Amino acid sequence: MCLLVEKKNGVAWLTLDRPEKHNALNAALLKALSKAFESLASDSTIGVVILKGSGDRAFAAGGDIAEFQGQDAASALLRARTGQALINQIEGFPKPVIAAVNGWALGGGCELALACHIRIASGNARFGLPEASLGLIPGYGGTQRLSRLVGRGVALDMILTGEPVLAAQALQMGLVSRVLPEGELEAEAERMAGVLLSRAPQALSAVLACVHQGLDLPLAQGLELEAGHFSRVAETPDAREGTNAFLEKRKPRFRGDVP
């Protein structure tokens, strides 16, 4: 088994489990991840997903290079499209996905982290896209998402040189939002998941849709998108519960019901 799935207290923990290969992303693991996210999307008991790697050395140290040997243009195109489909699936997932990055996140592993909605890292984390050193380029969206996230110049530096960045650098450039001391990463991911679970599910889903879709739109269209989601969320039972709870000075009891 290359992917471990554990569900507890409204959180699904997905653990990349190929420690002998530093959790490298082979075809079987990509397929398992896609199936897991497809199942979790409709699982009403799950409100947050946390993605992590097994062991303390790597989140995911890239694609499985053994599978790259002998590939031609057609097989390489299929590989890229398969990986991109998974990354798109995670990025468009309707519930928050937290990447808890411990150790190496290289190549496809870095691209996998980029797809997640929130990225936090331990102090020993390293992020990089070293494909050029193999005569390749990132194929799972790295050239596109990294430049959108950290800017063209920084992205080109990372991709052209292939040199990894340390956790502190990743925090400074906005690649991750928090860096934790080693040993505290999973506890912080669990704490953050608890905060997210205390929010209205439809509001979280609307935020994800607005940010994910809106960044590719002109500002005026993005604002229209936001206004549409605002109006739909405003008439939900959870919105009424949230405003009532605020006025009554109590904690809201969100249920995720639709109008």
C-alpha positions as CSV (number, residue, x, y, z in Angstrom):
1,M,0.0,0.0,0.0
2,C,1.5,3.4,-1.0
3,L,-1.1,5.7,0.5
4,L,-2.5,5.5,4.1
5,V,-5.9,7.0,4.7
6,E,-7.0,7.7,8.3
7,K,-10.2,9.5,9.3
8,K,-10.7,11.0,12.7
9,N,-12.7,13.8,14.2
10,G,-13.7,15.2,10.8
11,V,-10.2,15.2,9.3
12,A,-8.8,12.8,6.7
13,W,-5.1,12.2,7.0
14,L,-3.5,11.1,3.8
15,T,0.0,9.8,4.2
16,L,2.3,9.2,1.2
17,D,3.8,5.9,2.3
18,R,6.8,4.8,0.2
19,P,9.6,5.5,2.7
20,E,12.1,3.3,0.9
21,K,11.7,5.7,-2.1
22,H,11.4,8.9,0.0
23,N,7.7,8.8,-0.9
24,A,8.4,9.3,-4.6
25,L,5.3,9.7,-6.7
26,N,4.9,6.6,-8.9
27,A,1.9,5.9,-11.1
28,A,0.2,3.8,-8.4
29,L,0.5,6.5,-5.8
30,L,-0.9,9.2,-8.2
31,K,-3.9,6.9,-8.9
32,A,-4.4,6.2,-5.2
33,L,-4.4,9.9,-4.4
34,S,-6.9,10.7,-7.1
35,K,-9.2,8.0,-5.9
36,A,-8.9,9.1,-2.3
37,F,-9.8,12.8,-3.1
38,E,-12.7,11.6,-5.3
39,S,-14.1,9.7,-2.4
40,L,-13.5,12.4,0.2
41,A,-15.2,15.0,-1.8
42,S,-18.6,13.4,-1.2
43,D,-17.8,12.2,2.4
44,S,-20.0,14.3,4.6
45,T,-18.1,13.2,7.7
46,I,-14.9,14.9,6.5
47,G,-14.3,18.7,6.5
48,V,-10.5,19.0,6.1
49,V,-7.8,16.9,4.5
50,I,-4.2,16.9,5.7
51,L,-1.5,15.6,3.3
52,K,1.8,14.4,4.6
53,G,4.7,12.1,3.9
54,S,5.7,9.1,6.0
55,G,8.9,9.2,8.0
56,D,11.0,12.3,8.8
57,R,13.1,12.7,5.7
58,A,10.6,13.5,2.9
59,F,7.2,14.8,2.1
60,A,7.7,13.5,-1.4
61,A,11.1,13.5,-3.2
62,G,9.7,13.9,-6.7
63,G,8.5,11.5,-9.3
64,D,9.7,8.0,-9.4
65,I,12.6,8.3,-11.8
66,A,12.7,4.6,-12.5
67,E,9.4,5.0,-14.4
68,F,10.9,7.8,-16.6
69,Q,13.4,5.5,-18.3
70,G,12.7,4.9,-21.9
71,Q,9.8,7.2,-22.2
72,D,9.0,8.8,-25.5
73,A,7.1,12.0,-26.3
74,A,3.7,10.3,-26.2
75,S,4.3,8.6,-22.9
76,A,5.8,11.7,-21.4
77,L,2.7,13.7,-22.5
78,L,0.4,11.2,-20.9
79,R,2.5,11.3,-17.7
80,A,2.3,15.1,-17.5
81,R,-1.4,15.1,-18.1
82,T,-2.0,12.5,-15.5
83,G,0.0,14.4,-12.9
84,Q,-1.6,17.7,-13.9
85,A,-5.1,16.1,-13.6
86,L,-4.4,15.1,-10.0
87,I,-2.9,18.5,-9.1
88,N,-6.0,20.2,-10.6
89,Q,-8.2,17.9,-8.7
90,I,-6.6,18.8,-5.4
91,E,-6.4,22.5,-6.1
92,G,-10.2,22.5,-7.0
93,F,-11.1,20.3,-4.0
94,P,-14.2,21.8,-2.3
95,K,-12.8,21.4,1.3
96,P,-9.5,22.8,2.7
97,V,-6.4,20.7,2.0
98,I,-3.4,21.3,4.3
99,A,0.1,20.2,3.2
100,A,2.2,19.4,6.2
101,V,5.7,19.3,4.7
102,N,8.5,17.6,6.6
103,G,11.8,17.1,4.8
104,W,12.2,17.1,1.1
105,A,9.5,18.3,-1.3
106,L,11.1,18.1,-4.7
107,G,9.9,18.0,-8.2
108,G,6.4,16.4,-8.3
109,G,6.4,16.5,-4.5
110,C,6.8,20.3,-4.6
111,E,4.1,20.5,-7.2
112,L,1.9,18.4,-5.0
113,A,2.4,20.8,-2.2
114,L,1.7,23.7,-4.4
115,A,-1.8,22.3,-5.2
116,C,-2.8,22.3,-1.5
117,H,-4.7,25.3,-0.2
118,I,-2.5,25.8,2.9
119,R,1.2,24.8,3.2
120,I,3.0,24.6,6.5
121,A,6.4,23.2,7.0
122,S,8.8,21.9,9.6
123,G,12.2,23.6,10.0
124,N,13.9,20.8,8.1
125,A,11.7,21.2,5.0
126,R,13.3,21.8,1.6
127,F,11.5,22.8,-1.6
128,G,12.8,22.5,-5.1
129,L,12.2,21.8,-8.7
130,P,15.4,20.1,-9.9
131,E,14.1,18.6,-13.2
132,A,16.5,20.6,-15.3
133,S,19.4,18.7,-13.8
134,L,17.9,15.5,-15.3
135,G,17.4,17.1,-18.7
136,L,13.7,17.6,-18.0
137,I,11.3,20.4,-16.9
138,P,8.6,20.3,-14.3
139,G,5.5,18.6,-15.8
140,Y,2.8,18.7,-13.1
141,G,2.2,22.4,-13.2
142,G,5.4,23.7,-11.4
143,T,6.3,26.3,-14.1
144,Q,2.8,27.8,-13.8
145,R,1.9,27.6,-10.1
146,L,5.2,28.5,-8.6
147,S,5.6,31.6,-10.7
148,R,2.0,32.7,-9.8
149,L,2.7,32.1,-6.2
150,V,6.2,33.6,-5.7
151,G,6.7,35.7,-8.8
152,R,8.4,35.2,-12.1
153,G,12.0,36.0,-11.0
154,V,12.1,33.8,-7.9
155,A,10.4,30.9,-9.8
156,L,12.9,31.1,-12.6
157,D,15.7,31.1,-10.2
158,M,14.4,27.9,-8.5
159,I,13.5,26.1,-11.7
160,L,16.5,27.1,-13.8
161,T,19.1,26.4,-11.1
162,G,17.2,23.5,-9.5
163,E,18.6,24.6,-6.2
164,P,16.3,23.9,-3.2
165,V,15.2,26.5,-0.8
166,L,15.1,26.1,3.0
167,A,12.0,26.3,5.1
168,A,12.8,29.9,6.3
169,Q,13.3,31.0,2.6
170,A,10.0,29.3,1.6
171,L,8.3,31.3,4.4
172,Q,9.8,34.6,3.3
173,M,8.8,34.1,-0.3
174,G,5.3,33.0,0.5
175,L,5.7,29.4,-0.6
176,V,4.5,28.3,2.9
177,S,2.5,30.2,5.5
178,R,4.0,28.8,8.7
179,V,7.2,27.1,9.7
180,L,7.2,24.9,12.9
181,P,10.0,23.4,14.9
182,E,10.7,19.8,14.0
183,G,8.3,17.5,15.9
184,E,5.5,20.1,16.1
185,L,4.3,20.0,12.5
186,E,1.5,17.5,12.8
187,A,0.2,19.0,16.0
188,E,-0.1,22.4,14.2
189,A,-1.8,20.8,11.2
190,E,-4.3,19.2,13.5
191,R,-4.9,22.4,15.4
192,M,-5.4,24.3,12.1
193,A,-7.8,21.6,11.0
194,G,-9.8,22.1,14.2
195,V,-10.1,25.8,13.5
196,L,-11.3,25.1,9.9
197,L,-13.8,22.6,11.2
198,S,-15.3,25.3,13.4
199,R,-16.1,27.4,10.4
200,A,-19.2,27.1,8.2
201,P,-18.4,24.5,5.5
202,Q,-20.2,26.3,2.7
203,A,-18.4,29.5,3.5
204,L,-15.0,27.7,3.3
205,S,-16.0,26.1,0.0
206,A,-17.0,29.5,-1.4
207,V,-13.7,31.1,-0.3
208,L,-11.8,28.3,-2.1
209,A,-13.8,28.8,-5.3
210,C,-13.4,32.5,-5.2
211,V,-9.7,32.4,-4.8
212,H,-9.0,29.5,-7.1
213,Q,-11.2,30.8,-10.0
214,G,-10.8,34.5,-9.4
215,L,-7.0,34.6,-9.7
216,D,-7.4,33.8,-13.4
217,L,-10.0,36.5,-14.0
218,P,-9.7,40.3,-14.5
219,L,-10.5,42.1,-11.2
220,A,-14.0,43.2,-12.3
221,Q,-15.0,39.6,-13.1
222,G,-13.4,38.3,-9.9
223,L,-15.5,40.7,-7.9
224,E,-18.6,39.5,-9.7
225,L,-17.6,36.0,-8.8
226,E,-17.2,37.0,-5.2
227,A,-20.5,38.8,-5.0
228,G,-22.3,35.8,-6.5
229,H,-20.8,33.4,-3.9
230,F,-21.5,36.0,-1.1
231,S,-25.2,36.1,-2.1
232,R,-25.5,32.4,-2.2
233,V,-23.8,31.8,1.2
234,A,-25.7,34.7,2.8
235,E,-29.0,32.8,2.5
236,T,-27.8,29.6,4.0
237,P,-28.9,28.4,7.5
238,D,-25.3,28.6,8.7
239,A,-25.1,32.3,7.8
240,R,-28.2,33.0,9.9
241,E,-26.7,30.8,12.7
242,G,-23.4,32.7,12.5
243,T,-24.9,36.1,12.7
244,N,-27.4,35.1,15.4
245,A,-24.6,33.6,17.5
246,F,-22.5,36.7,17.2
247,L,-25.3,38.9,18.4
248,E,-26.2,36.5,21.2
249,K,-22.5,36.3,22.2
250,R,-22.2,32.5,21.9
251,K,-20.3,30.1,19.7
252,P,-22.1,29.2,16.4
253,R,-23.3,25.6,15.7
254,F,-22.7,25.2,12.0
255,R,-24.3,22.3,10.2
256,G,-23.5,22.8,6.6
257,D,-27.2,22.7,5.5
258,V,-28.3,24.1,2.2
259,P,-31.3,26.5,2.1
